[in-house]
Each structure stands twice: as structure tokens, then as C-alpha cells.
Amino acid sequence: MPRPELAARRGYQLALDVGCGPGALTTELVKRLGSAAVTAVDPSEQFVRAARERLPGVNVVRASAEHLPFPDGSFDAVLAQLVVHFMADAVAGLTEMTRVTRSGGVVAASVWDHAGGQGPLGAFWEAARVLDPDVADESDLAGAREGHLEELFEAAGLQKIEATILSASVEHPTFQEWWEPFTFGVGPAGSYTAGLDPDRQGRLRNLCRERFPNEPFVVTARAWAARGLA
């Protein structure tokens, strides 16, 4: 990773993508800042490998948000896109993000509105509750309800916190294309689907199918977003 003082002399900012996955946000940061100014971390070796292959000029490190392997004040901006609700300890993760951000630098994060049912999996969990009223959905995850992300930012010691709502739309050409990822057993929704016997899984699929118009269809979701100063 380039040293912050060298980056300042070269006239660019240093950014860290926390929980980078395969590198979607990292790619956008590279477009804006250049590869030498961007660092990314993820706890998954599979995602680290994918991000390194996708962005060979970026320093991609395997690490969790709660234990970032960087000195204090290493970055000008530290971001976590759709990651806070997956942290083992959201306050600890955001506190670490704050620690590695220079004084006056920006920490920003976004989380799907799972609690309000406006996340991309809203239709899935709505169908699951018909099948199983006691199902544990994602509404209790960190940052998933209105105002909670700001509360977490305050607990992490961030200042001048601002919040907003983001919206995203994705067109799905077929229902099967939308449904198939749930069968891989990834994430809470995938784990729930994989744990059903074939009959109940089929019933869940049909309940989901009833919630969409004719193909192709567009799913629009919203996310809570916040930014603060370290």
C-alpha cells in the first residue's frame, strides 16, 4: 500500500473498500482515483482472489472489518457498501473503519432496507413468511431499519453524520434467473431455501413467482446510506 504522505504529494486520495466482495465498488474507486490509490479487504479468500484477478493493480488483503491491518489514519476515505449488516460486530467494524481514516476523512456505508421490506429480497421474505410465519428474515440485521445506521455511526465515534436513501433497479429477464441464486445456499435467504425439503422449496418458489408480473420484470430496492467524518 502506498504511504499516505506520498499519496498527498502526488495529489490523489487514498481509499479503502471494506468487504469488497468480487470488486464492484473497488472498480468504481479505481476509475475515480487510480489503482495505486485504492486498497480493498474482504474476509473471504474466494472474493479476495476474484478481486485480485479483476483488478491486478489494487492491493487486496484478506481481513475482516473488525480487524483492519492498517495503521491509524491510513486513508482519506473508507467505504463499506452493503456490508455493515454482515459484520460480526457492526460497531467494532465501523470503529476500525474510523481508526484507519485520517482526521477529517470520510467514512461511508450503505445497507439494504430489509426491515422496511424494500430491499432486493423483500418479495422472497414476504413469500417465506406465508410458508413459515416464524421465519427469521433479515429485518433485524445491523443497519437494516431506518435510522439505525446513523446510530451505529455515532457509536463508532463519527462526527457530522449525514444520512440519505439510495435506490437501485435491476431488470430480470426471467423468473428463473431471479430465483436460481437462492438455490446456492448463500446468505440468509439461500440458507433458508437450502434447508427446505423439495416439496416446501417448490411451494416457496411458487409463492415467489406469484409476486412478480410477466417477464421481464424490474426489481427496485432502496438502501439506507450514511457518511461521517473521522
N, C-alpha and C positions, 0 to 999 in steps of 0.2 A: 504494500500500500504506500502511495506517495506521502511524504510528510506534509502536514498542514501548512507549515511555513513556506515550503517550496511551492505548494499549490497557490498560496496567496500571491507570491511573487510572479507566478505565471499567469495570474489573472483569472483563474477558474475556481469554482466552488467544489468542495468535496461532499459527496452524498453517499449515504448508506441505505440500502434496501434490506429491511429486516423481514425474514420469512419470504424470500424471493421466489420460491417455487421454481418453475422452469424458466423464469426470467422475463415475464411480461412487463412489469413495471421497470425492471432493470434496463430493458431495451429502450424504453422511453427516456429514462435518465441519460443513457448513453447518447441518444440523439440530441439531447439538450446540452450536455456537459462534456461529452467525450469519454472514451473508455478509461483513460488514466485517472479521471476524477470520480469514478464510481466503484463502490465496493458493495458486495451482496453477501448475505448469510442465510442459511436455512439449516434446520436440524436433520433434514432427510438427505442421505448420501445420494439417493436417486435423483433428487431435484438439484443438488449441487453439481452432479455430473452433467445433467441436462443443461443447466445454466452455463457451465463452463464450455460445453460444446457449442452452444448457441452464441455465446459472447466471449470468444477467446481472449480478448484484451482486458477483461474485467477480473478483478481479484474476487473470487467467490470462495467463501470459507464455510465449513460446516460448523454451525454453532446455533444455540438457542437464543431467543430474545432475552431470557433471564440471565444469560452468562455471555455477554459480548466480549470477545477477546481483543479489545482495543483500549488504548489509554484514554483518560479523561479528555474531553474537548477535541476529539479527533476529526469531527465532521461539522460542516456548516448546516447540513440538513439530514435528518434521519426520518425515514418513512416506513410505514407498515400498512400495506394495502390488503384488507380483508384477512388480517392475521391475528388481531388482538383477541378475538373470541376463541382462537386455538391455543393461546398461551396457557401454560400450566398455572401461571400466576400473573395475571394481567398487570397489576400494579408493579410487581417486580420487573416485568418486561419493559414497561413504559419508563420506570425509574432508570433502568440500564440504558434505554434509548436516550434519556435526558442526560445521563452521565457522560456519554460519549459525544454529545453535541456541545459545541463551543458555547460560551456565554453569549446570549443573544441570538443563537442559531435557532432553527425551526425544527420542531418535532410534529409530525402529522400522521394521522391514521384514519382508516375508514373501516366500517363494519356493516354488513347487511342488516336490514331491518327485519330480523327474524321474529322479534316479539310482536311487531305490528302486522305480521303476515305479508309484508310487502317485499320480502327477499325473493331471490330467484327460485327458492324451494317452497314457496307458500302453497302452491297447488298440491305439491307432494304431501306436505304435512297435514293439509286440510283433508286429503283423501285418507291418510293414515289414521286420523282421529275418528273417521267414520268406521274404519275397520277395528280400531282399538282406541277407545276414548281415553285410556290412561297412558297412551304412548308418550315417551319422553322426547319432545321435539327440541328445537334449538333456541326456543324463546328465552331460556334462562342463561344463555351464554353471555360472557362479558361483552358489554358494549352494544348488545343487540336491542335494547329498549331505548326509547327516546330519552336523551339527557344523560344516559349512563356513561357514555364515552367521555363527556366533559368531566364527570365526577372522577373517573379514573385518571384523567389528565391532572386534575387538581391534587389527587392523592399522590401522584408521581412528582409533584413539585413544580409543574409547569406554570408559566405566567402568561397573562394576556391571551387567554384561551378564546378562540373563536370557533363556532360550530356552524355547519351548513348541511344541506341534504343533497345528495348526488343521485342521479337517475341514469339507468342504462337499459337499453333494449337489445334483445338478440332474436333474430328470426330463426326458427327451426323448420327445416323443410318437411320433416315428417315427425309423427309422434314417436316412432321407434328411435329416431336419433336423439330425441329428448330423454326417453326412458332408459336407454341402454346403459348410461353411466351409473345408474343406481344399482345395476346388477353386478358391479365390480366389487362391492363391499367396501368402498372407500368413504370415509367420513361418517357422521351420524346417520344420514339417510341411507347410505349404502350398507352400513352395518345392520340397520333395521331391516332393510329389504332382504339381505342375505340370510338373516335369522328366521325368515318365514318359511313354512313348508310350501311346496309348489302350488297347492290349492290357494292358500292365502296370498301368496305372491301374485298369483293370477288375478285374484279379486282386487288386490291393491292396484295392479296395472289397469284394470278396467275402470276403477274409481278415478284414477288419474286421467284416463282417456276421456272420460265424460266432462272433464273440466276445461277442455280446450276446443276451440272452434275447428272448422275444417282446415286441413293442411294447405299451405304452410301457415304457421301461426307465430305471433310475436309475443315474447315474454318480456315484460317491463318490470324492473325491480328498482328499489331505492336503497340507499345506504346512508347511514349516519357518518358524518366526517367531522374531524376536529383538528385544529392546529394550535400550537402554543409555543412560547419562547422559553428556551432553557435558561 
